[in-house]
């Protein structure tokens, strides 16, 4: 009983110094229910309460950072494992992939307007790189027929030069091949903008001059894919 009394006195002393339950239990090996009973009438000063709150928040942040790091490492291991599933890409593979990309992200001709040319837009550098590779190596289009523009939000105007360099370097082209940078104004209906900061590089637009027939050809390829993918 003397030991218990000394433990209780020490627990009360530590609590009054602003120690948390977990910190006290690390020094006094008793049941948490016993500790709660001992300390139920022990109040904390406002500074001690603030200190404990800060400790809890810090512990939560550390736990969150640890879990985030674990998720990132796990994701990297999945990327490494699955990327090895892909063998060397043939020209036919590239052709089919880019047709699918255009089907998803390119402009299509309409019944009321069948004179729409080939026009592809996206904010993903890797996707744009594959598409541009297709134009050069599969369709063999000369640079003179390819126009590349960037669409950037007005809030990123000061980063325009860095954005141009980012796209040019990523696409493997000289900056002079990027024709223009167009700035989009903020929409009054939009209250929250997520695409901001130094990781925002706007959207690339790759337009082909005199390409209405090519757009029809792509539409035919898409039609062939659809017809050959039907499950019997």
C-alpha positions, 0 to 999 in steps of 0.5 A, a space after each residue: 500500500 505504501 508503494 501504491 501511495 507513493 505511486 499515486 503521489 508521483 502521478 499527481 505531481 507529474 500531472 500538476 507539472 502538465 504531463 499527459 497520461 501516456 507520459 505518466 504511465 511510462 514512469 508509473 506502470 499501473 492500469 490506465 483506469 487506476 491512473 484515471 481514478 487517482 487524477 480525476 480531481 486534479 485540474 490543470 492550469 491553462 498553460 498546461 492544457 495548452 501544452 498538452 493540446 500542442 503535444 497531441 497535435 504534434 503527435 497526430 502530425 507525426 503519425 500522419 507524416 509517418 503514414 504518408 511516408 509509408 503510403 508513398 513507399 508502398 505506392 513506389 513499390 507498386 509502380 516498380 513492380 507493375 512498370 516491369 509488366 510493360 515490354 518494349 512498345 512497338 510502333 503499332 502499340 504507339 499508334 493504338 495508344 495515341 488513337 485512344 488518347 485522342 479519342 479521350 482528349 482530342 476534338 471531334 467532328 460533329 454532325 453540324 460541323 464536320 470541318 474540325 481539325 485535329 486539336 489535342 489538349 491536356 495538362 499531363 506532360 507524359 500524355 502530351 509527350 506520347 501524343 507528340 511522339 505519335 505525331 512525329 514518328 507514326 504520322 510523320 507530320 512536319 513541325 510546320 504543321 504543328 502548333 503548340 500553345 499553353 493555357 495558363 491561369 491569370 494567377 500564374 502569369 509571373 511564372 509564365 517563362 518557367 512554365 514554357 521551359 517546363 513544357 519545352 524540356 518535358 516535350 523535348 522541343 525548343 522553347 521557340 516552338 511554343 507559339 503562345 501563352 494564353 491567360 485564363 481569367 478567374 471565373 466568378 462562379 468558382 470560389 476555390 482554385 486548387 491548381 495553384 502554386 509552383 506545381 501548376 503548369 497549366 494546359 498544353 494545346 497541340 493543334 494540327 494545321 489543315 487536318 480535317 481529313 486527318 480528324 476523320 481518319 482518326 475517327 475511322 480508327 476509333 470506329 475500328 477499335 470499337 467494332 473489334 472490341 465488342 464482346 460476342 
